[in-house]
């Protein structure tokens, strides 16, 4: 993408992938970064990831445990976690409600085959 500005209106998802208890909305991708929203139902968790780059996770709703290698971070609504992406990492919803969090990563490495 060679654009100077990218606007994504609510509901304008680039791609949506749904798995049992999980929903991933791919919002945008530029040459240097990407953004997606993940929704995890109560008790659902992602698989382990390990890839190049850096990530920021912002919890928009609910409570989340985020595993980065052997450390576990308990995140609540409004909390932000940054980590290097080449360290094993995964998310788990520990609340009784759906958790929603935004991930911004650089460089863009989140591929559909990784889910």
N, C-alpha and C positions, 0 to 999 in steps of 0.2 A: 504494500500500500504506500503510495507516494503522497497522500493528502497531508496538508498542514493542520487540519482540524478534523476530528471525528465526533459526530454526535450520535448517540444511541438513545432513542426515546424509549420509555418504559414499554416493554412488550416486544421491542424490536430485537429479538435475539438472533444472533448469527446462526446458531445451531442449538438444539435442545436434545439432550440424551437422558432417557429415563430408564432406571434400573430399579429393582425392588427396594423401596425405602430411600431411594436417592434420585435427585434430579439435578442435572448440570445444565446451566444456561451459558453458552459462550457468547459474550457480549461484543468484544472487539479484539482485533489484533493489528498491531502496527509492525514496523520493521524491528522495533526494539522492545515491545512489551505486549502483554495481553491481559484481558480481564474476563473473569467468569464468576458466576454466582452458583453456589452449591446449596441445595436444600437436602437436609438429612432428617428423616423421620426419627422418632424416639428409638434409641438403641442402635440405629444404623451407623455404619462406619465406612470410610473409604478403604481402599487397599493401600498398601505401602507404596510410596513413590520415592524415586531417587533419579535426579536428572540435573543437567547444567542450570546455573542461574541463581536467582534470588526470588523470594516471594514475600508478599505482605498479605496477611489475612485480617479482615475486619469483620467482627461478628455484628450482624444487623439485627438478629433475633435469636433468643434462646441461650443455652449454655453448651459449651463445646469443650471437649478435651482434645488438645492437639499434641500429638506425639512427635518429638524431634529427637531421633536416635533413642537414647535411653531416658530422656527427660519428658515429663508430662506437664503441659501447661493447661490450667483451667481458665477458660475465657468466657466472659459474660458479654452481654449486649454492649457495644461500644468499645470493647477491648480490641487492641491491635497486636499482632505478632508478626515479627520479621524473622526470617531464617534463610540460610543458604540452602539451595535446593538439592545440592549433591549429598546432603545428609538424609538418611531414611526418614520419611515423615508420613503421617496420616492423621485423619480427623475422625472423631467419634462424638455422636450426639449423646450427652449424658442426662438430658432433660426429658420430661414427659411430653414436651411439645416439639414441634418441628423447629430445627435450627436452620438459620439462613446466614451464610457468610460470603463475603466478597473476597476473591483472590486476585491480586495483581502480581504478575510475574514478568521477569526480564531475564534473558530474552524469551520470546514466545516459544515454549517447548511443550505445552500441554496439548497432546494429540488425542484424537478419539480412541486410538488403540490403547491409551494409558488407563482408561476408565475401567 
